[in-house]
Amino acid sequence: MSKLALVTGASSGIGRAFAQRLGQDGYDLVVVGRRLDRLTELAASLPEVTVRPVAADLATDEGADAVAELCAAEPLTMLVNNAGVAHYMSLAELPAGLARELLGVKVIAPTMATRAAVPGMLARGEGTIVNVAGMIAFSGPAPQTQLPRRVVYAGTLAYLVALTQTLHAELAGTGIRVQVLCPGVVATEFHERQGLDLSAVPRMSAQDVVTAGLRGLELGEVVCAPGVADASLLDEVFRADLAAFGGQGTELAERYR
């Protein structure tokens, strides 16, 4: 039986690495990105499988809707919501247009694509959804001195973590696997497009990120952090989340009286 994966942000970086790995594993592909020339070149590099390039700007309603329509119409085995933009700026400095672009690419587009793909996966009794976020999703409590503020960017990644964890619970027992992939700094064009030179900074390869994500699926990891050696650190975070959630009551807490 043929396998079909749709990968967004496939023209470079982690998305391209995902498409290449899945193509080598025998998946037919729908590859989505802004640059049709790169998608066409990617398709030519995978002659053993069928690759359909789709040019779409996921920052726009038209682009997000077009990809969602594909997710609803095609019998997807896997959906990889990878497309991303950086825009590392404080909230006061971030232009409204760039804020909307971030929300479109990392919140609206993956939400609508996932929403469109899930009914078909449920009907078929199987499927995999991977949302690519990043470790910055967990950086909210960091002091100002530790890192530059990336308020909207960090918020979109944290959204993907919560979305994925909640969707995993919602789809338990249906045969659909859900994962949020949270790499740290990766050696791609991502930071260069932001004007950041990280060539001297140790970085993980996009291929290793994909290896971690696919192995994490086999291990049943809902949150996959390729660079975190001690997985119990993540477990502690999530146990604390649930403890706080379960510790609420209907009476005003004493410290507010």
ZAZA-382529 format. One record per residue: residue in one letter; x, y, z negated of N, C-alpha, C, CB in turn. Coordinates in pm, whole numbers, plus 50000, padded with zeros to 5 digits. Glycine has a CB too. Layout:
AXYZXYZXYZXYZ
...
END
This chain:
M500854988150000500005000050000500895012450000499045000149877
S500605022250085501435034150097501275042949973501065041950224
K502355050249943502365059649831502515073649888503505056349729
L501765083049831501795096749881502025106349766500485100149954
A503025115049781503325125149679503255139049740504725122749616
L502705148349666502725162449703503655169549607501295168749702
V504645176749662505635183749581505625198549618507055177649602
T505395207249520505455221549547506865226749516504395229249463
G507205237949578508545243449560509605233949613508805246349413
A509285227249726510135216449777511275221349866509315206649852
S511335234149893512355238949987513735240049925511955252450040
S513845239249792515155240149728515075234549587515665254749727
G516235233049525516325229849383515665216949341515735240649306
I514985217449227514385205449169513315199749261513785208649032
G512535208349326511495203449415512065195749533510665215049466
R513125200949592513775193949702514355180549655514885202649764
A514975180649536515535168349482514435157949456516305171249352
F513285162549407512145153449387511705147549521510965160949319
A511545156049621511085151349751512075141249810510895163149848
Q513355144249800514365135049854514315121549782515765141149843
R514235121849649514225109349572512965101249602514315112249422
L511825107849605510585100749631510555095349774509375109949606
G511055103249868511135098450005512025086150017511635109350097
Q513155086349948514055074849948513395062649882515365078249876
D512465065249790511745054349724510525049749802511325058649585
G510325055249921509255050550008507965058250003508975036749977
Y507955069549936506755077849932506625085750062506775087349810
D505435086050121505125096450219504935109450141503855092850305
L505175120750207505245133350133504455144450199506675137550119
V503865152850114503415166250153504315175750077501865168650122
V505135183350149506095192250084505655206750105507535190050139
V505545214149996504995227649997506075237549957503765228749902
G506135248750028507065259349994506795271650078508505254650012
R507525282250051507335294550127508095294250259507775306450045
R509185286650266510055286950384509845274450470511535288050341
L509105276150578508795264950665510055259150728507825269250773
D511055267450757512275262250819512965252250728513215273750852
R513015255150600513645245850507512825233150489513855252550371
L511525234550487510665222750474510805213750597509205226950456
T510905219850714511065212250837512405204850837510965221450960
E513435211550789514755205050778514715193550679515835215350735
L514005195350569513845184650470513135172750533513065189750348
A512075175450608511335164650674512235156850769510135170250749
A513085163850842513975157150937515005148450867514685167451024
S515325151650742516315143950668515745131050609516905152350558
L514425129250622513755117350566512975110150676512815121250450
P513685104650775513005098750892512275085750863514005096351000
E512545079550749511925066550719510515067950664512775058950620
V510115079950628508775082150573508105093650648508835085150421
T506805094950628506055105950689506105118050597504585101850717
V506575129150649506695141450569505915152550638508195145450550
R504965158350566504155169250620504545182450554502645166350598
P505205191350624505565204350567504335213650563506705210850648
V504165220550453503065230050438503625243050382501925224450345
A503565253550462504025266750416502885273450340504495275550536
A503145276950214502125283550132502805291750023501165273150069
D502245303249995502725311849888501795309849768502785326949933
L502265302749668501405299249555501165311049461502015287949477
A501785322349488501485334349411500175340649455502625344449423
T499655336249570498405341749623497255332049603498565345149772
D496045337349595494865328749585494755319749707493595337149569
E495075325249823494965317349947495915305449944495265326150069
G497145307649901498115296849895497735286449792499475302149864
A497345290849673496945281549567495715273549608496675289049437
D494755280049672493535273149715493835262949824492495283249764
A494745266449916495085257250024495715244549969496035263850125
V496605246049872497245234349812496235226349730498435238549724
A495365233049658494335225949582493425217849675493495235849500
E493105223449790492285216149886492985203549935491945225050005
L494295204349956495065192549994495035182149882496515196350028
C495175186749758495165177449645493835170349631495485184949516
A492765176949666491445170949659491195161349775490375181749657
A491755164549892491445156850013492355144850033491545165750133
E493595145749986494575135050012494595124949897495975141050033
P494815112149930494885101749824496245101749755494605087749884
L496465111649673497775113549612498095102749509497855127249547
T499285097249520499815088549417500495096949309500805078349477
M501145107849354501875116549260501735131149303503365112549253
L501575139749204501585154249224502705159949139500195160649186
V503605167349203504685173949130504505189049143506095169449184
N504045195249037503875209849033505195215948989502705214048935
N506035219149087507375223749058507625238349091508355215249131
A506875244049183507175257649232507365267349116506055262649324
G508315276549132508575285949024509205298749073509455279548922
V509075308948993509775321649011510295325648873508845332849074
A511335333848869511965337048742511435349948682513475338148759
H511845361548735511435374548682511745375548533509945376848708
Y513025374248499513455375348360513475390048320514855368848340
M512395394648262512305408548218511485409348091511695417548328
S511735419848013510875422347899509495426447950511475433247806
L508505425247865507135428247908506995442747952506155425347795
A507655451947883507545466047918508175469248053508185474547811
E509165461348094509865463848219509285456148336511315460448204
L508475446048310507985437248416506865444148495507475423948356
P507075446748624506015452848704504775443848710506525455748846
A503625449948723502375442448724502365432048836501195451948738
G502895435648952502895426249064503715413849036503425432949187
L504855415548968505675403948935505035395548825507075408348893
A504355402148731503625394648628502545385948691503015404248525
R501815391748787500775384048856501375372548935499965393148950
E502545374948996503195364349072503575352648982504435369749144
L504145355848865504495345448769503275337448727505165351648648
L502215344248692500995337348648500395329048761499965347448597
G500475334248882499945326748996500695313949021499975335149119
V502025314849022502845303349058502905292948945504245307849093
K503015297348818503255287948709502025284848626504315293248621
V500915292148644499705289248567498545285748661499325301348479
I498175295048747496975292848830497185281548929496605305548904
A498275281849006498475271749110498565257649054499735274849188
P499385255048951499425241248900498125236948834500545239848802
T497425246248772496135242848712495145238748819495585254548630
M495045246548925494065243649028494435231149108493925255549122
A495735229049131496165216949201495865204549118497675217649233
T496165205248989495905193848900494415191048890496485196448761
R493645201748872492195200148864491635193648990491525213748842
A492195196949105491725191249231492165176749249492225199649347
A493345173349197493885159849217493285149449124495375160049199
V492915153449004492495143948902491275135548941492215151248774
P490205141348997489045132949030489385121249123487975141249092
G490195123649225490575112949316491415102449246491325118449433
M492325106849160493145097349085492275088948992494235104749005
L491295095348929490375087948843489605077348923489395097548774
A489155081249041488405071849124489265060049167487845078949248
R490565062549190491465051849231492055044349113492575057649316
G491905049748993492405043248874493895044048853492015029248876
E494545053348922495985055048904496415068548959496755043748974
G497585072748915498165085348963499155090748863497065095648991
T499995099748908501005105948823501035120848851502395099548845
I501045128848744501145143348756502355147848676499845150548707
V503265154948742504445160348675504405175548688505775154548737
N504415182348575504485196948571505895201048528503405202948475
V506585208448613507945212548581507915225848506508815213648710
A508325225448381508395237548297509875239948264507535236048165
G510225240848138511615243248100511715244647949512165255648170
M512925243347897513125244247753512815258147698514535240347718
I512775268147786512395281647740510975281647684512515291747856
A510195271547716508855270247659508895269547506508155257847714
F510025264947450510145263247306510945274547241510785249947274
S511255285047317512165295547269511455307147200512965300947384
G510155306647186509415317747129509925322846995508025313947114
P510275314046900510725318746769512135324446768510655307646670
A512855323946881514245328646883514325343646855514905325547018
P515335348046778515495362446751515965369846876516505364646636
Q515815382846875516175391046990517645389647027515855405546962
T518485387246927519915386546952520325373747024520665387746823
Q519455363747025519845350747079519715349847230519015339947016
L518725356347285518535355447430517745367447479517805342347467
P517875370747607517055381747660515585377747659517495385547804
R514745386947634513305384347630512785381347770512545396347569
R511995370847783511355367147908509915363547875512095355247980
V509165373247829507885370647762506925362947851507255383647719
V506635368147969505635361748055506165348548107505255371048173
Y507435348148144508025335748193507935324848086509485337948236
A508345327947964508285318247855506845313947829508905324047728
G505935323447836504525320247811503945310747914503715332747809
T504345312448040503815303348143504335289248122504195308248284
L505585287848080506135274448058505475267947936507665275148039
A505245275847831504565270547713503155266047749504525281047600
Y502505273347838501175269347885501225255547950500635279747986
L502245253148033502345240148100502565228848001503475240348201
V503295231547892503485221347790502145217847725504495225947683
A501405227947682500105225547617499115219147713499535238647564
L499075223847837498195218047938498485203147955498355225348072
T499745199747968500115185947994499805176947875501595185048028
Q500135181447755499865173247637498365170847619500435179847513
T497585181147639496145179847623495545171047733495475193647623
L496035172747856495535164647967495915149947948496075169848100
H497095147447895497505133647866496495126947774498905133247804
A496085134047669495115128447575493755126447644494965137547452
E493385136147726492095135447794492015123647889491835148347870
L493155120147951493165109548052493655096147997494035113648167
A493775094947867494255082447807493385070747851494275083447654
G494035060047894493315048047933492785048048074492195045947841
T493055058348152492515059148288493475054048394492145073448320
G494745051648355495755047748453496525059448511495115040248563
I496215071648467496915083548516497975087648415495915095148542
R499215089148464500315093648379500505108648398501625085848413
V500805115548287500995129948291502285133248216499775137648231
Q503095141848276504365145448213504655160248238505515136648267
V505235166748138505805180048159507325178448147505245190648055
L508025182948248509465181348259510135194548220509885177048403
C510985194248117511525206548058513055206448061511035208147914
P513635209648176515095210548181515585223548118515595209548326
G516895224048093517525236448052518015243748176518675233847953
V519255248348173519815255548287520225245348394521035264348244
V519745247448515519965237848624520715244948737518615231948676
A521595237648802522385243248912521575243649040523675234948933
T520795254349058519995256349178520095271149218518495252049155
E519345274949320519295288949364518415297549274518795289749507
F517725291249180516705298049100517225310849035516185288648994
H518365309848968518895321548897519545331448993519905317148791
E520125326349103520735335349200519695344949259521395327249312
R518495339849283517435348549338517035359349239516205340149376
Q517335357049112517065367049009518235376748995516785360148874
G519315374149069520495382649059521415378948946520085396749045
L521265366648893522085362048781523175352648832521205355148674
D524405355248793525525346648830525835337448712526785355048870
L525415324848725525645315048619526665304548662524325308248580
S527485308048759528435298448813529425293548708529185304548930
A529695301748607530645297748502529975290348386531375310048449
V528655289148391527905282748283527705268048316526525289848261
P527965258848222527695244648247526215242648276528125236048126
R525905235648385524515233748427524275219448472524145243448541
M523065214848450522685201448493522325201848642521495196148409
S522555190948712522175190448852520675187848866522985179648926
A520115192448976518695189849003518435174849015518245196949131
Q519405167549068519235153049083519135146248947520415147249163
D519915150848849519825145048715518495148348649520975150048629
V517975160248676516655163848621515595154348674516295178548658
V515645151348804514675142148863514845128048806514835141849017
T516095123848790516355110648730515725109748592517865107948721
A515895120248512515315120448378513795119948385515765132848301
G513205127848474511755128148483511165114648520511315138448584
L511755108048618511225095048663511445084348556511885090848795
R512605084648491512845075148383511935078148264514315075448339
G511715091048238510815094748130509405089548152510785109748115
L508965089348277507645083648307507615068848272507305085648456
E508685061848304508765047648270508735045548119510035041348330
L509335054748045509385053847899508095058647833510555061747847
G507205064447912505955069547857506085083047791505425059847759
E507135090747824507315103947765506355114047827508765108547781
V505585120847745504715131447794505515144247810503515133547699
V506415146947718507345158247728508725152547751507295167247599
C509305155447866510615150347902511605161947900510595143448041
A512625160947815513645171347803514985165147842513705177447657
P515395166447967516575159448017517865161947941516785162948157
G518005173747879519245177047812519225175147661519595190847842
V518115170447605517995168447460518325153947427516565172247408
A519495151847367519945138147339519135131647228521425138147302
D518725139347129517985134047014516505136947033518505140346880
A515775127147085514345129047114513535131546988513795116947188
S514055127846871513305129946747513115144846719514005123246630
L513985153346776513815167846758512495172446817514985175446823
L512165167346935510875170646996509725164946915510805165347140
D509885152646867508825146546786508545154846663509215132246745
E509605160546602509435168946483508635181546516510805172846424
V508915187446633508175199346676506695196146688508715204546812
F506375185046751504975181846777504265177346649504875170846884
R504985170646559504375167146430504045179846350505315158046348
A504955189646357504695202246287503505209546349505945211346292
D503405209246481502255215246549500955209246496502345213346701
L500905195946491499685189046448499415191246300499785174146478
A500495192246221500305194946078499665208646057501645194046004
A500145218646131499555232046120498125232046170500395242146198
F497885225146281496535224546337495575217746238496545216946471
G496055206946175495205199646081495125206145945495715185746065
G495985215845917496005222145786495065233945771497365226445754
Q494305236745874493405248245867492135244745790493045253046008
G491535254945733490295253145659489315264245692490545252545509
T488175263945627487165274145652487245285745553485785267945647
E488085284145448488255294645349489475303245384488405288545206
L489415315945354490525324845377491735320345296490135339245341
A492885319045362494095314745294494465324445182495245313445393
E495015318745074495275326644954496215338344981495865317844846
R497175336845073498135347645094497495360045158499285342745182
Y496275358745207495585370245269494595376845173494865365945395
R494505371545054493535377144959494125389044884493075366444857
END
